[in-house]
Amino acid sequence: MRLRFMLLFLLFLPGLVACQPLSTDRKDEVRTLRIAWIPKALDNPVFELGRKGAFQRAAELSATGNVKVEVIYTGSVSSDAMEQARVVEDMIARKVDAIAISCNDPIACINPINQAVDAGIPVITWDSDSPQSKRFAYLGVNNVEGGKQAAKLLIEAMGESGKIAILTGVPGAYNLEERIRGFREVIDQYPDIKVVAVRSTNDDINLSVQVVEETMQAFPDLNGWFFVGMWPLLAGRGSMPLWEQAALKGNLKTVSWDTMPEELEFLKDGYLSGLIDQNCWAWGYDTIQILYDKLIYGKSTPDFIDAGLRVVTQKEVEAMMRLWETGEFPSPGGMP
């Protein structure tokens, strides 16, 4: 009986240790927290701002006490759920102290996240969640609400009738599916608006440009686009001649997600009707703070942490551009 008790104790020891905050009683002892920060893909520029936020907060925390915070920025080169699972398994093998991850696929993320948690490594998701996994919290926006806001913007710009198309990234990605769900909930209330196409890009910029132009050829009378992510706009001016020509003539209205500098230029020059901003800075800055508080102080966290959703139109575009120029993004947790 005693042997059986000891075996059970050893089996659950990693998880028990993980639940305990790390001791900082010895003031002369310098400890290092290694946090793996994993985006959907390394080739997607939208994650760059979050990466900067993660490294900045780690540097600030390291400078304030006897705990050094090391961020391990790693991921698959492109959006690939299987490769992302292998990245998580590698971080488990390296015995990192915590993981922050944006999931390519909510189902494919369950096993690797659960393996990490079972090994005593707390996991927080950001941007794109895996709600059925053992992650302790999700930091991001209400994507359904954001999709609704996008639909309202598009209807305001193009009117209550016409043909629209949706451009998404990796099929099945939880955050993207939620945005489309919210968008459709509003559009479905307008019987004279028809969604004629839903196109996937696999988060690939070149493919997204090709898909948009092919759709413009197939539906020359298209009235509206909802870009669920910013992909084709990052290709820059001149890359989508059919879309650009229709947009400047006023025949076509487009609402896009995110507020990257390239998108803000398109908005300022009248190609776009509005953008949905999701505070990418918080993906990095706030997740590092949350994991630090959990590991050092044992601080609890709500299941959902709202990073802050904001609509950006012509009225707000100059203010958003200044944020990029100064780099003074809101932190922690919330929009200005």
ZIGI-V943130 format. One record per run of one state. SS is the DSSP state (2 for helix, 1 for strand, 0 for the rest). FROM is the first residue (numbers start at 1). LEN is the number of residues. If there is no record, write none. Layout:
SS;FROM;LEN  SS;FROM;LEN
//
This chain:
0;1;1  2;2;17  0;19;12  1;31;8  0;39;6  2;45;18  0;63;4  1;67;8  0;75;6  2;81;13  0;94;4  1;98;4  0;102;6  2;108;11  0;119;3  1;122;5  0;127;10  1;137;4  0;141;2  2;143;16  0;159;3  1;162;7  0;169;5  2;174;14  0;188;5  1;193;8  0;201;4  2;205;14  0;219;5  1;224;4  0;228;3  2;231;5  0;236;5  2;241;9  0;250;3  1;253;5  0;258;3  2;261;8  0;269;5  1;274;4  0;278;2  2;280;18  0;298;6  1;304;3  0;307;3  1;310;3  0;313;4  2;317;10  0;327;10
//
